[in-house]
Amino acid sequence: QKRCGRIKARGCADGRKQRVWKLKEETSAPTVHTESLFLSCVIDAMENRNVVTLDIPGAFMQADMDEVVHMKLEGALAELMTRVDPELYSQYTTTENGKLKLTRR
Protein backbone atom coordinates (compact mmCIF):
# COMPACT_ATOMS: atom_id res chain seq x y z
CA GLN A 1 0.00 0.00 0.00
CA LYS A 2 1.28 3.47 -0.90
CA ARG A 3 1.53 6.31 1.62
CA CYS A 4 -1.46 8.00 0.01
CA GLY A 5 -3.58 4.90 0.70
CA ARG A 6 -3.78 3.54 -2.85
CA ILE A 7 -2.96 -0.13 -3.38
CA LYS A 8 0.11 -0.97 -5.48
CA ALA A 9 -0.33 -3.64 -8.13
CA ARG A 10 1.69 -5.39 -10.81
CA GLY A 11 0.65 -7.36 -13.81
CA CYS A 12 2.25 -9.36 -16.57
CA ALA A 13 2.06 -8.33 -20.21
CA ASP A 14 -0.52 -10.97 -21.06
CA GLY A 15 -2.70 -10.27 -18.01
CA ARG A 16 -1.73 -13.23 -15.82
CA LYS A 17 -0.83 -12.68 -12.18
CA GLN A 18 2.84 -12.26 -11.35
CA ARG A 19 4.42 -15.40 -9.92
CA VAL A 20 6.14 -14.91 -6.60
CA TRP A 21 9.72 -16.23 -6.81
CA LYS A 22 11.09 -14.31 -3.88
CA LEU A 23 9.60 -12.21 -1.14
CA LYS A 24 9.51 -8.52 -2.00
CA GLU A 25 11.45 -7.79 1.19
CA GLU A 26 14.34 -9.97 -0.09
CA THR A 27 14.71 -8.33 -3.49
CA SER A 28 15.98 -5.02 -4.78
CA ALA A 29 16.26 -3.27 -8.11
CA PRO A 30 19.26 -0.96 -7.91
CA THR A 31 18.91 2.11 -10.09
CA VAL A 32 21.64 4.56 -10.99
CA HIS A 33 21.21 8.25 -10.13
CA THR A 34 20.81 10.49 -13.17
CA GLU A 35 23.76 12.64 -12.06
CA SER A 36 25.98 9.53 -11.84
CA LEU A 37 25.00 8.48 -15.36
CA PHE A 38 25.74 11.96 -16.74
CA LEU A 39 29.10 12.05 -14.95
CA SER A 40 30.01 8.64 -16.36
CA CYS A 41 29.03 9.82 -19.87
CA VAL A 42 31.18 12.94 -19.51
CA ILE A 43 34.20 10.85 -18.42
CA ASP A 44 33.64 8.45 -21.34
CA ALA A 45 33.46 11.36 -23.79
CA MET A 46 36.52 13.16 -22.35
CA GLU A 47 38.60 9.97 -22.50
CA ASN A 48 37.23 9.07 -25.95
CA ARG A 49 36.06 5.65 -24.69
CA ASN A 50 34.02 3.19 -26.71
CA VAL A 51 30.81 2.39 -24.83
CA VAL A 52 28.42 -0.48 -25.50
CA THR A 53 24.96 -0.86 -24.01
CA LEU A 54 22.98 -4.03 -24.47
CA ASP A 55 20.04 -5.93 -23.13
CA ILE A 56 20.04 -9.70 -22.95
CA PRO A 57 16.44 -10.89 -22.56
CA GLY A 58 16.13 -13.40 -19.73
CA ALA A 59 19.60 -12.65 -18.37
CA PHE A 60 18.28 -12.27 -14.85
CA MET A 61 15.69 -15.02 -14.85
CA GLN A 62 15.08 -16.42 -11.40
CA ALA A 63 14.24 -19.93 -12.48
CA ASP A 64 16.02 -23.24 -12.17
CA MET A 65 16.65 -24.75 -15.59
CA ASP A 66 17.21 -28.45 -16.11
CA GLU A 67 17.35 -28.17 -19.91
CA VAL A 68 20.39 -27.61 -22.09
CA VAL A 69 20.66 -23.97 -23.14
CA HIS A 70 22.22 -23.01 -26.49
CA MET A 71 23.49 -19.45 -26.78
CA LYS A 72 24.66 -17.64 -29.92
CA LEU A 73 26.11 -14.14 -29.87
CA GLU A 74 27.19 -12.40 -33.03
CA GLY A 75 28.75 -9.20 -34.28
CA ALA A 76 29.98 -6.57 -31.83
CA LEU A 77 29.02 -8.52 -28.70
CA ALA A 78 30.88 -11.65 -29.87
CA GLU A 79 33.94 -9.51 -30.68
CA LEU A 80 33.77 -7.81 -27.27
CA MET A 81 33.51 -11.11 -25.39
CA THR A 82 36.46 -12.52 -27.35
CA ARG A 83 38.53 -9.41 -26.59
CA VAL A 84 37.65 -9.55 -22.88
CA ASP A 85 38.91 -13.11 -22.43
CA PRO A 86 40.45 -14.52 -25.64
CA GLU A 87 41.70 -17.68 -23.95
CA LEU A 88 38.19 -18.62 -22.80
CA TYR A 89 36.00 -17.47 -25.71
CA SER A 90 38.15 -17.88 -28.84
CA GLN A 91 37.57 -21.65 -28.81
CA TYR A 92 33.84 -21.04 -29.33
CA THR A 93 34.09 -18.44 -32.12
CA THR A 94 33.52 -18.94 -35.83
CA THR A 95 33.13 -16.59 -38.77
CA GLU A 96 29.95 -16.85 -40.80
CA ASN A 97 29.21 -14.51 -43.73
CA GLY A 98 31.98 -12.19 -42.51
CA LYS A 99 30.47 -11.89 -39.02
CA LEU A 100 32.08 -13.26 -35.89
CA LYS A 101 29.81 -15.68 -34.02
CA LEU A 102 30.22 -17.02 -30.51
CA THR A 103 28.29 -20.22 -29.89
CA ARG A 104 28.18 -22.13 -26.62
CA ARG A 105 26.06 -24.97 -25.34
C-alpha positions in Angstrom: 0.0 0.0 0.0 1.3 3.5 -0.9 1.5 6.3 1.6 -1.5 8.0 0.0 -3.6 4.9 0.7 -3.8 3.5 -2.8 -3.0 -0.1 -3.4 0.1 -1.0 -5.5 -0.3 -3.6 -8.1 1.7 -5.4 -10.8 0.6 -7.4 -13.8 2.3 -9.4 -16.6 2.1 -8.3 -20.2 -0.5 -11.0 -21.1 -2.7 -10.3 -18.0 -1.7 -13.2 -15.8 -0.8 -12.7 -12.2 2.8 -12.3 -11.4 4.4 -15.4 -9.9 6.1 -14.9 -6.6 9.7 -16.2 -6.8 11.1 -14.3 -3.9 9.6 -12.2 -1.1 9.5 -8.5 -2.0 11.4 -7.8 1.2 14.3 -10.0 -0.1 14.7 -8.3 -3.5 16.0 -5.0 -4.8 16.3 -3.3 -8.1 19.3 -1.0 -7.9 18.9 2.1 -10.1 21.6 4.6 -11.0 21.2 8.3 -10.1 20.8 10.5 -13.2 23.8 12.6 -12.1 26.0 9.5 -11.8 25.0 8.5 -15.4 25.7 12.0 -16.7 29.1 12.0 -15.0 30.0 8.6 -16.4 29.0 9.8 -19.9 31.2 12.9 -19.5 34.2 10.9 -18.4 33.6 8.4 -21.3 33.5 11.4 -23.8 36.5 13.2 -22.3 38.6 10.0 -22.5 37.2 9.1 -26.0 36.1 5.7 -24.7 34.0 3.2 -26.7 30.8 2.4 -24.8 28.4 -0.5 -25.5 25.0 -0.9 -24.0 23.0 -4.0 -24.5 20.0 -5.9 -23.1 20.0 -9.7 -22.9 16.4 -10.9 -22.6 16.1 -13.4 -19.7 19.6 -12.7 -18.4 18.3 -12.3 -14.9 15.7 -15.0 -14.8 15.1 -16.4 -11.4 14.2 -19.9 -12.5 16.0 -23.2 -12.2 16.7 -24.7 -15.6 17.2 -28.4 -16.1 17.3 -28.2 -19.9 20.4 -27.6 -22.1 20.7 -24.0 -23.1 22.2 -23.0 -26.5 23.5 -19.5 -26.8 24.7 -17.6 -29.9 26.1 -14.1 -29.9 27.2 -12.4 -33.0 28.7 -9.2 -34.3 30.0 -6.6 -31.8 29.0 -8.5 -28.7 30.9 -11.6 -29.9 33.9 -9.5 -30.7 33.8 -7.8 -27.3 33.5 -11.1 -25.4 36.5 -12.5 -27.4 38.5 -9.4 -26.6 37.6 -9.5 -22.9 38.9 -13.1 -22.4 40.4 -14.5 -25.6 41.7 -17.7 -23.9 38.2 -18.6 -22.8 36.0 -17.5 -25.7 38.1 -17.9 -28.8 37.6 -21.7 -28.8 33.8 -21.0 -29.3 34.1 -18.4 -32.1 33.5 -18.9 -35.8 33.1 -16.6 -38.8 30.0 -16.9 -40.8 29.2 -14.5 -43.7 32.0 -12.2 -42.5 30.5 -11.9 -39.0 32.1 -13.3 -35.9 29.8 -15.7 -34.0 30.2 -17.0 -30.5 28.3 -20.2 -29.9 28.2 -22.1 -26.6 26.1 -25.0 -25.3 
